[in-house]
Amino acid sequence: MRIGIVCYPTVGGSGVVATEMAMALAARNHDVHLLSYDRPGRLRGGIPGLRFHEVAVSAYPLFRYPPYDLALATRMLEVREEAKVDLFHVHYAIPHAVSAFLARSMCGGCLKFVTTLHGTDITVVGSDRAYLRPTRFALEQSDAVTAVSRYLADETLLMFGVKKGVDVVHNFVDTQRFQPSDHKPWHQRADEERIIVHASNFRPVKRVGDIVRAFAEIQREMPARLLLVGDGPDREHALAVAADLGCRHRVEHLGMRDDLEQVLPTADLFLSASQTESFGLSMLEAMSCGVPCVSTAVGGVAEVIGDTGSLVPLGEPDMMAKSAIAILSDADRHTQLSQNARQRAIDCFSTDRIVTQYEAIYERVLS
């Protein structure tokens, strides 16, 4: 098939999944065209069958905000005409699904598109009064709609009342790229220092301050170090919390990294304190590396980690610390959770398993 994929280039889950999807489809001999306003960070060069098309947005003085949605619709139409694209797969509803509908209208109604919902496009952005009606309209106009978790599919139906069915297709992980290394766990190291990691975009919804508060309690009970991976508006706040709690010397901010598959296998535990999380891709990547997770019990997280980690109430870092300490004090339990996490990633969320589901949806739309 000739497939166009539209996404944001940022490090959030939607951009990562869309880019990995494009590379996986190209590896399966599809002709893939990836569209975005900038080159996605996960996109590797030199992949046969995969082309990147930049969406150029003109910044005229008249426009306070450049009309990216119009520029995207035009670029989608151009790529369709040049490459004879069979269908587009747009990731994140606003504005990508609206742009796809506009492109379809401009070419006489013959353009097919699938919309994948990733979370905040529904629970935050889409529910905003300014965007609710166009979001609902775009979903209704899509030839198929998918959501990355059952939780998100249910939220979509509840908030928007769309009549169209929503297919649940979970996110996936490259289990060959993200796999355990020969790095020994804490109970096989002389210093017995527990390495704890958190990776996110450091937005307020991630509640990174709660991660640091939980870690402060953990490091009082055992030797531990916290690795913060990523960047965003709450980075300085998180480091300030660490300083206030007297554990700043045990917290390392690694910044943006494009080698997470090298960082995650060195960890003994992954922490997530999100206020909402439709899936939790970073946790899945950690699980694939054999790293157990402790997370807040929100959104679709339970669908991801199953019984391979622990879930705690939102906004209670002391409970998160207790769960983490329980795992990091029991070598046998930690070993079992590590093995179970890796196996769950392979059995439920491998690239081949999930991409096959998307291919079936494409074939259904085209038929």
N, C-alpha and C positions, 0 to 999 in steps of 0.2 A: 504494500500500500504506500501511497504518497501522503504523508502526514505532516501537518503544520502544528507546532506546539507554541503556545503563547504563555509567557510568564513574566513575573518580576525578577530582576537579576540579583536581588538581595539574598542574604544568608538565611532568611526565614525558611520555614518548612516548605512552603509552596514553591519557592524558587529552586530549592535543592531537589525536591522530588521531580519537578518538571524537567530539570536539566538531566538528572539521572535517568528519567524516563526516555528522553530524547536519545541519549547514548545507548540505552538498552535496546530500544527499537531499531536503531541503526545497526547494532550488532546482530539483530535478527533479520537483516537484509531488507528492512524497509527504507524508503527514501524519506528522510526526515529534515524538516526545516524549522529551526528554532528562532522565534521572534521576541525581541525585548528591546528596551531603550538603552541597554548597556550589556556588555558581555557578562553572563553569569559567572560567578567565581568558581563554581564546580565544573564548568565546561572545559574539557580537555581538548587540545588541538589535534588535528591529523586523524580524525575518526572518519573512515570511509562511509559515505552515505548520509553524512550529517553536515548541514550548512547553517551558519548563523546569519540572520538578517537583522541589522540594527534598525530600530524605529527612530527616525530623526524627527525631533520636535522643534519647530521654529519659534523663537521667542520674540514675537513682534511687540513693540512698545504698547500697542493697543490692548494686548492681553495681559491682565494681571496674573493669570494662571494659564500657561500654555496648554492648548487643547490636545492632550496626549491621546484621548480616546478617538478623536477624529484622525489623527496621524496614524494611529494603529490600524483603524479600519481601512484606510487607504493602503497601508503597507500589506495588510492581509490580502486585499484584493489583488495587489500587484504580484505577490508571491503565488497566489492561486493561478493567476494568468500565466506567469512565467514557468512555474514548475508543475502545472496541472494537478495541484493538490486535491486529494480525494475528500479530505475532511480536516478540520482544525480541532485541536484539543486545547481548550483554554483553561488555565489554572488560576483560580481566584476570580470570583464573579465580577467584582467592580474594578475597573470598567471593562474587563476583557470580554465578558459575555455580551455586554451592550455593544461593544465594538464589532464583535462577530455578527450580531444581528444587523448592524448597519452595513457591514460588508456584504452580507447576504442580500439586503435590500438593494444595494447598488448594482449587484450582478444579476438581478432578476429573480432572486429567490432560490437559486440552485446551489447554495453553499451550505454544507452540513457542518455542524459543530457540536462538540461534547463539552460540557462545563463540569469541572471538578471543584468542589467546595473544600476549603482547607481549614476554616475556623472563624477567624475574625472577620472575614468577608461576609459572614452571616451573623455571628453573635455580637459584633461590635459595629463594623462599618455598615453592613446591610440593614441592621435594625435602626440605624439613624433615620429620622423622619425624612431627611433630604434625599436618602438613597433607597428607602424601603420599596417604593413603588417601582422604580426602574430595575431594582434587583429582582423583584417578583416577576416582572415582565420578561426580563432576560432569561430567567430560569424556565418560564413557561415556553419561551421560544426555542430553547435548546433542544436538539434532537435526542439528547440523553443527558442526565445529570447524575453525577456521582459524588459521594461524600467519603472522607477518609476514615470515618468511624460511624458506628451505629448511633452513638450519642449525637453526632452532628447531623445525621440524616433525620433523626427524630426532632431535633431543634429546628431544622429547616421547615419541616412540615408544620410544626407548632407555630412558629413565628410568622411564616409567610402564607400558610394555607395553600401551597401549590398543589395542583391536581396531578401533576406529573409525578410518576414514581421516582424515587431516588435510590440508585444502586449503591451499596456499600462496598467500596474497594479500598482496603487499608493501604497505608504507605508501605514502602518496602526498603530493604537494605541490601547492599552488595556484601554478602556474607564471606566472600573471598577477600575483599578489600578490608572489611572490618572483621578481624578475627583475633583470637587470643595470641599473644606473643610469648616469648620465653621469659618474660618478666615475672619474677616470683611474687606471690602474694605476701602480705605482711608477716604471716606466721612462719614463713620460710626465709625471712630476712633477719639479719643480726639485730638491726635497730628496731624492728617491729613497728616502724612508723606506718600508720594507716594513711594511704593517699586517697583523698576524696576529691571528686571533680564535679564541676557544674559548668554546663555550656549553654549559652542562650544569646539573645540579642539585647539583654540587659534593659528591657523596657519595664515600666512599672508593673505590668501584669505578671512578670516573672518573679517578682518579690525576692530579688536577690539578697536584700537585707535579711530576710528570714533564713536564707541559706547560711549566711555568716553567723547569725544568732545561734542556729543549731550547731554549727561547727564550733563555736566558742565553748559550748557545753561539752561537745565530744572531746576536744583537745584537753579539757581539764581532767578527763578520765583516762586518757591513753595518748601515746605519742601520735600526732596526726598533722597532716598538712593539707591545705585546701588549694586546689588549682581552679582558677576562674578563667574560662575560655570564652572569648567573644568580646563584644563591646557594645556600648549604647548609653542612653541617658542616665541610667542608674549606677554606672560604674563607680563614680566618685562617692556616691552615697554608700555603696556597699563597702568600699575601702575605709570610709569614715566610721562606719559601724564597727568594722574590725579593729580600728584604732581605739575607739571608745571602750570596747570590750577587752582590750589588752591582748589581742591575738593577731595583730597586724603582721608581726614577724613570721607568722605561720601561714599567711595567705599570699599566694602568688597570682598576679594577674598576667596571663599569657597573651592577652589581646586576641586579635583575629588570627585564626590559624586555618590553613588549607590542608593540614596534615593530621586531622583528627584521628585518623586510623593509627597514627603513631602515638598520640597522646592517651587515648582512651584505654588501651590495653595495660598501661602502667598503673591504672587506678584500682583501688580495692572496692570503691563504692561510688555511685552516682547519686546526686541529690537534685530534686526538683521541687520547688515550693510554689509553683504557678497558681494564680488565682483562677485561671481557666486554661484548659489545654485540650484541644479537640482530638489530638493524637499523642504527640510527644516523640518526634523523630529522633532527637538527640538521645533519648532514653533507649530507643530501639537500637541505635548505633552502638551504645554502650553495652546493651545486652548481647549484641552480636560479637562483641569483644570479650564476652564472659564476665561482664561487670554487673553485679546486682544493683537494683535501683530502690531508693526510698523516695516516694513522691506524695504530694497532696492528692487526696481522693477527689479529683475533679474531672469533669468532662469524660473523654474517652480513654483516659490513662489505664483504667482497669482492663480494657480490651487489649492493651499492649503488653503490660507486664504480667498479667495473669497472677499465678501464685509463685512467680520467680523473684519477688521482692516484697516490699511493704508499702501500704498505703496509710496515710495519717490525715487527720483533719486539717482543713485550710486554716492558716493563721496561727498555728500552734507549733512554733519551732522547738519547744521543749519536748513535745511528742515525737517530732522528727529525730531529735537527738537521741531519745531513748530507743527508738527503733534501730537507728544506725549503730548505737553502742551494742545493742543485742546481737546484731549481725557481726560486728567487728570484734566481738569478744568470744565468738564461738567458731573455731577454725573449721570444724566438720560441717556446720550449717553453712558457713560462707562458701566452702568448696561445693556443696550440693547446689546452692542457689546459683553459683557461677555456672555450673554445668547445665542446670535447667534453663537459665537465661539464654545461653548460647544455643541450646537445642530448640527452644521456642522460636528464636529468631529464624533458624533454618527451616523449621517445620511450617511456620505460619506466615512469615514475612519475607521470604526470599524473592529476589528479583524475578526469576522465571515464573514463580507462582503468581505474582501480582500482575506482571506484564501480560501474561496469558489471559487474565481476566479482562484487562483493557482491550486486548486484541479482539476478544469475543464481543465486546460492546461496539467496537468500531465496525465489525462485520455486520452486527445487527442493525446499526444505523445505516450502513451503506446498502443493505438489502431492502 
